[in-house]
Amino acid sequence: MTSSSPTVDWPTAAQIARRVARPGPVASRAELDDLVGGLRTAADDAVEHVLRVTRMQPADVDLGDVRVVDRATWALANTRSMARLTDPVLAGLGGDAPLPESSAARLAGAAEVGGLLALLSSKVLGQFDPYGPGRPVLLLVAPNVLVAERAMGLDGRDFRLWVCLHEQTHALQFATAPWLADHLAGRLTDLLGDLTSTSLGLARAPLREKVATVGRAVVDAVRGELTTPLDLVVGAEQKRRLAEITAVMALLEGHADVMMDAVGRRVVPSVRTIRARFERRRDGEGAPRADVVLRRLLGMDAKLAQYRDGAAFVREVRRTVGVDGLNAVWAAPENLPGEREIADARAWVRRVHG
């Protein structure tokens, strides 16, 4: 199977996401111009501060393109990235791949992906995409930034720079470790290939079995027992691979979270206020029960755990061997922490630094 005959109609998925996504906040033209201009300026300014606090040394300080986008454009960009990552998986399935000739099946896949992206499009503030067409790209979702700073009563300039500090740290990670994008893509492709192959049984199962599986997911989410939607379909080997990817993502997110605060109040005067209010927002303070359930179904609580576990790892390594010792993690794939090392930073220090 080739990318010319996908099992998901990606353009349709993007159109569905555009139609289903909630509209952005109401703002005057002057407010929107200030928001877009402020985000672009913040993205540029953040690079110097991130280089200073991380002491990372990329071969090229050009970290990629910056785009300030709306929710629909973010969803479109993600359908393109998803297509690039999943096409090799579908090609590798060969004769076992689901047949592409059913337009109904392809539209069903598009509806599922489009609906998911529509839900996520209102929650993402920024995203660094190392798999952008041609070169990496940083997407800043303007309406979501505006909603967040209004809801939390934050200084707009400070908050926009703070968000960009996090995302430009991600850009710097991939620039400093140019092997990282291919490494992650390879691991993800292997995992998706396994999941797709072993999930074909569920795909061919009777409707009642599919409904029962989804029903169990909803019940578990309400009870708080669903860690991630993948728990429904992964086996032991797949869990090991997933844990490996999760450990790397925890490192990336935790490192960015620590460094965005490390610039200090001289750069972001209200950084402590922002962090305190943002953590309460992350924890769902004041959110309706339906939003809490939705977060669990989308795996967002597991994502939050990545931020916190990774940040704890980064802080402990930094205390033990300093910032330069921490930066050894970007030297080679074998220096990345494993699942157990994310929870035991000193074990990583012993393995890498002796």
Secondary structure as GFF3:
##gff-version 3
##sequence-region A 1 354
A	DSSP	alpha_helix	10	20	.	.	.	ID=ss1
A	DSSP	alpha_helix	29	54	.	.	.	ID=ss2
A	DSSP	beta_strand	65	69	.	.	.	ID=ss3
A	DSSP	alpha_helix	71	93	.	.	.	ID=ss4
A	DSSP	three_ten_helix	94	96	.	.	.	ID=ss5
A	DSSP	alpha_helix	103	121	.	.	.	ID=ss6
A	DSSP	beta_strand	126	129	.	.	.	ID=ss7
A	DSSP	beta_strand	137	141	.	.	.	ID=ss8
A	DSSP	alpha_helix	142	152	.	.	.	ID=ss9
A	DSSP	alpha_helix	156	176	.	.	.	ID=ss10
A	DSSP	alpha_helix	180	198	.	.	.	ID=ss11
A	DSSP	alpha_helix	200	203	.	.	.	ID=ss12
A	DSSP	alpha_helix	207	223	.	.	.	ID=ss13
A	DSSP	three_ten_helix	229	232	.	.	.	ID=ss14
A	DSSP	alpha_helix	236	262	.	.	.	ID=ss15
A	DSSP	alpha_helix	271	282	.	.	.	ID=ss16
A	DSSP	alpha_helix	289	297	.	.	.	ID=ss17
A	DSSP	alpha_helix	300	326	.	.	.	ID=ss18
A	DSSP	three_ten_helix	327	330	.	.	.	ID=ss19
A	DSSP	three_ten_helix	333	335	.	.	.	ID=ss20
A	DSSP	alpha_helix	339	343	.	.	.	ID=ss21
A	DSSP	alpha_helix	345	353	.	.	.	ID=ss22
###
